[in-house]
Amino acid sequence: MENHPDSAPKRAKHAALARPDVGEFGRHELAILGAPCGAIQALVARLLPHLAPALRMAYVDADHAAGDAALGAPAPAKLVPAVGENGLSAELVDKITYRQLNTARALDKFSQPELLAHESIVLVNGNHFRARQQVVIVDPRKPLDKKLDRLTDVRLVLLAEGQTELPPVLLAHLAGAPLPPVLPLADAAGIAAFIQQWYAAAVPVLRGLVLAGGRSERMRTDKGALRYHGGADQRQYTAALLHEFCADVRVSVRPDQANELPAGLVPLPDTFAGLGPLGGVLSAFRADPNAAWLVLACDLPLLTRTTLDFLVSHRQPARFATALQSPWNDFPEPLITIWEPRAYGELLRFLSLGYSCPRKALINSDTAVLAPPVPEELRNVNTPEERAEVETALQGG
């Protein structure tokens, strides 16, 4: 009996994930309103001794001091205790132009990078904290002899006013390693240029990923095995495009497909099962979380080097991702995207909230979205009818 298309089970666009029952700020939240802010703050202050320490208490407020000052009004007294006092565990304050989070949670080597995951460069006060690489200032008011254990990878030396030479203790410490560049401390432009070059040199390597693990239910045959371009199937054609721009190329497949790839292709079996394209991207990051991944779906037969060259040339490594805008709506195309390493943790965060849609992650993150140079090349082909149209177009019909 032939299956009629209308009788096929309805295809879910995204994986059906149970989402946590979270409100605006947490699972259990109460908005206190109907009274002046001072009265609400006073109420919270009185409630804390009764609720803590059995409950960890956080307070969310906005700081209107700047607006009050502009109107000539005195700044209101702070009625809510400081974090760590009277059982207050965290305080989130909307400062109008920025947000401020005060928390009693101890910082550790896991939470610190998590809090700063969105930053491109972090400049650290080395007198109090350590960092993997260092800039050393030569200033007689702060001798270096007691800080040598922190100088593990010196990249730049700055000379304070009146200093012309590196002190012997620093030269001895750096002996055996290439001497880092030396600049005057007053040369702000030169220091900034060095930091920019240092950052550019650390841009993550770009690897390629062909997404070919779908079940092709609408096409009713494996889309990756279709041949629009002579003898190469779509997995081979897409991988060949990526090889021009990427250090190496993998093909994302379901585990049962790994042995079915044509010779010369390197499989990357999904380790995040049942998540669709997101599972392929996460599996790639699991394989190499320090690389950026240029991800292409295998159902883009019109895609050429022109579009990829444009995307790679306009890559913005400081962002969450660099994506092309869909010609058919205002959204980024997640399956023609360069995902930077910082995207790994963010994608897992979206997954933890019950979202498996990579486009949603792009829309709600710091993504660089570019207008495609040839919009038609972004057309994906999912049905036999679409396949016939594209084959005709490729044949010049």
N, C-alpha and C positions, 0 to 999 in steps of 0.2 A: 504494500500500500504506500503510495507516494505521499510524503508529508507536504501539506499545503503551508505556505509561509504564514498565513493567518492563524494556523493551529499551533505554531511554535510557541514555546513558553516566552512570556514577556521578558526582555533582556533588561537587567538592572544596569543603569549607567555607572554607578559606583558601588563598591562593596557595602553591604548593609552592616554597619557597625553600631553596637550599643553605645550611646553617648552618655557621659557622666551628667548627672543632674546638677548642673552648676548654674548659679545666677550671675549677676553682674560682677560680683566679687568673690563669691564662695558658695558652698552648698547650703549654708544656713546664714541668712542675712536678714536684717531688719532695717528699714529706712525710718528714721525718726524725723518727723516734720510737723509743721503747724505751730512752731514757736521760733523766736529769734535764735540765731546761731549760738549766742552765749548761753542761752538756757539749755539748748541741746548739749553743748559741750559740758556744762555743769552736771547735767543728768548722767552723761557717760562717766564723768569722773566719780560720781557717787556710786554708780553701778559696779565699777571695777572691783572694789574690795569684796563685793559679794559674789562675784562670778569667778574671780581668779584666786588661787592658782589652779583650781580644778579645771577651768577652761582657759585656753590660750586666747587672749583678746587682742584684736586689731581694731584700729580706728581709721576711718577714711574721712577726710575733710578737704576743704579748699582754703587757701590763704588769700584773704581779701585785703591784706595790709597795703599792698601797692595801690589798689583802687581807693581805699580809705584815705591814704596819704594824699592822693591826687585831689580829693575833695576837702582836704584840710582837717580830716577827723583823726583823732589819736588812734594809734594801733590798739586793738583790743587785747586785754590780758589773756594769757594762755591758761586755760582752765584745765585742759586735759594734761595729766602728768606725762613726763618724758618716758620714752621707751625704756623698759626695765624697772619702772617704778609703779607701785600699786598694781602689778599684774599685767600691765600693758605690754604685749609681746611685739606688736608691729604697728606702725603708723604710716599710712599712705596719704600724702597731702598733695592736692592739685594746686600747684603754684601759679596757675593760669597759663604761664608761658612754658612751664616744664613741670614734671612730676617728681616728688621726693618721697623715697621709701626709707623709713627708719625701722630697723628690725633688731631684735635681741638675738637672732640666730647667729651662731658663730660662723665666721668665714673660714673656709678650708680650701684645699687645692682643687676641690671639685666645684664648690659653689662660686668661687671667685671668677673663674672663666665663664661659668654659666651666666653670672650677672653682667659680664662684659662681652657676651657673645656677639653683640651687634656692632661692636667698635672695630674699626680698622686698625688703629694704632693705640696702644696704651702707654702713656708716659708715667713712670713710677718714681716716686721719691726714694732713691736708693739709700738714703741715710736711715730709712726705717724699714724698707721692704726690699726683697730680692726680685730680680728679673733675669731671664735667660741670657740676655745680651745687655751690654752696658755702654754708656757714654760717661767718660771720666772728665771732671773739671779739675784743673790744677790751680789750687788756691791755697796759699800758705795758712789761711785761717782755718782750714779743715784738712789736716794732714791725712795722707792716704794709708799710712802704715797699719792702722787698725781696721782698714776696710779691704785689705788685699784678698781675703777669703771670698769676697763678693765679686771680685773681678775675674769672672770665669770665661768671658768672651767679649773683650773690649773692642768696639767697632769704631769709636771716635774719641779723640782727646781734645778738650777745649782749654785754652789758656786764658786765665783771668787777666785783667789789666795789670801790666807790670811784669808778667811772666813771659819768658822767652824760651825756656828750656824745660824738658821733662825732668822731674826729680829722679835721682838715682834709684830710689826705692821702686818707682814705677817701671823704670827701664829694666831693672833686675827682674821684676815680676813678669815682664813681657818678653824676656829673653827667650829666644828659640822660636818665637812666633813672628809673623810679619807685623811690622810696626803699623798701627792704624793711622788714618789721616789725622792731621792736627790743624785745628782752626782757632781763631780768636773767639773768645766767648762773646764778644760784642758783634760778631758777624752773624746776625740773625738770618739773613738771606742765605748765606752759605750753609749754615746748619740745617735750615729747612730744605735746601736742595739735597743735602746729603741724606736726610731722612727719607725724602721722596725716592731717591735712587735705591736706598736700602730696602724700602718697601717694594719697589718695582722688581728688585732682584729676587724677592721672596714670593713672587706670584706663583700660586700652585700650578703644577703641571696639568695639562689638559688631556684627559682620556676620553675615548669615544664609547658610546653605548647604543647599540641597535636594539630597540624594543621589538621583540618577535615572539613573545610568550603568550599572546592572546589566543583565544579559541576561534576567532574568525566566524562567529555564528551567523552574522548577517551575510557574509560573502559565501558561506557554505563550503569553503575550501581554504586552506592555509594561505593567508595573504602574503606571508613571507616567502612562499614558494612560487608565487606568480612571477612571470617573466614578461616585463614590459620593454626591456632593453636587450634584445638579442639573447645570448646564452646565459646571462647572469640573472639569477632570481633576485627578488627585492632585498633579501638579507645580504647577498653578495654585493649588489649595487650600492646599498646604503653604507655598508662597511667600507667599500672602496672610496666613497666620498669622504667618509670620516678619516680614513688613513692619510689624506692629504693635510689634515690639520691637527691630528692627535698623536700622542706618543705611542699609544696602542689602542686597539679596538676590541671590545667584547660584544657578544650577542646575548642579550637577555632572553632566556627561555625557561619554560617550566622544566623541572628535573627530568620528566619523561621525554623531553625533546632533545636533551643534550647530545645524544648519539645520532640524531637525525640531521645535523647540520652538514652542509656541503664541506668538502675538504678545504682547509685553509682558514676557516672561521673558528674563533675561540669562544666556546660557550661560557656564559656566566649564569648558572642555574639560580632561580629565585630561591632566596632563603626567607622571604616574607611572603608566605603563600596567601592566595585569595584576596590580594589587594589591588589587582590590576596593574596599571603602569607604575603606581606608587611603589609597589613591591619590587619592581625592577630597579627603580632609582635607589631605593633603600638598600637593595642587595649590592648595588654597585658601590655605594658608600661603605657598606660593611666590608667589601673586598679591599677598598682603598679609601679611607676617610680623609686622607690628606690631599687627594687630587680633586680637581674640578672635573665634572663629567658633562660632556656635550652629548645630549640625549636626542636621538632621532627615532621616530616611529618608522616601522618598515612599510607602512602603507602610504608613502608619499612619492608616487612614481614620477611626478613632475619636478621634484626637487633637483636642483643642479648646484654646481660649485659656486655659482653667483651668490645664492642666498647664504650658503655656509661661509663664504669668504667675508661677506658683509657682517654676519653675526660674530665671527671670531675677531674681525678687525675692530669691532665696536664693543668687545667684551669689557665689562666693568668689574674687575675682580673684587673691588671694595664693597660691592653690593651683594645681596642675597643670591641673585641670579641675574642673567641677561637673557631676555626672551623677546620673541617677535610678536607683535600685536596681530591678532586674527583679522583678516580682511572682512570677515562677516559679522563681527561684533567688536565691542570695545575691550575684550579680554585678551590676556596673553596666551600664547600657544605653549602649553607645558611640555609638549612632546617634540618641540624644536627649540630647546633651551640649554643654556650653559648653567649648570647648578654648581655654585661654589661650595667649598667644604663646610662653611658655616650653615649651609642649608640642611645638613644631615640632622643636627639636633633640632632644628625648627620643624622639619618634616616629622620627626618622631614626636614632637610636642603636639602637632596637629593630629597625628594618629592617636595620641593618648587622650585627646579630646573627642575622639569619635569621627574624625574626618579623614577620608582616604583620597580626596580629590586634590591632585597636585596643582590644578589651576587655582583652587581656593587658597592654597599656600602662597602662590605667586601674587595673587591679588592683595593679600593681607600681609605682605612682607615688603622689605625694601628691595624691590625688583626694578631693574632697568628694562623698560619696555620700548622696543624700537619698531618703527614702521618698516615693514618688509620691502626690499627693493623691487621684488617681482611677486606681488600678492598671490598670483595664481599658483605659484610653486608650493604654497602651503596647503593646497587642497589634498585632503586625505580621501582614500577610496575604500569604501566599506561594503558596497553591494555589487552584485553582478551588473546592474544597470550603470552604476558609476564607472565600473571597470570598462565596460564597452565604450562609454563616452571618452574616457581617457585614452584608450587604445586608438580610437579614431583620431583624436587630437594629436597623439604622438606620431601617427602615420601621415599627418598632414591633411587629414580629411576634413 
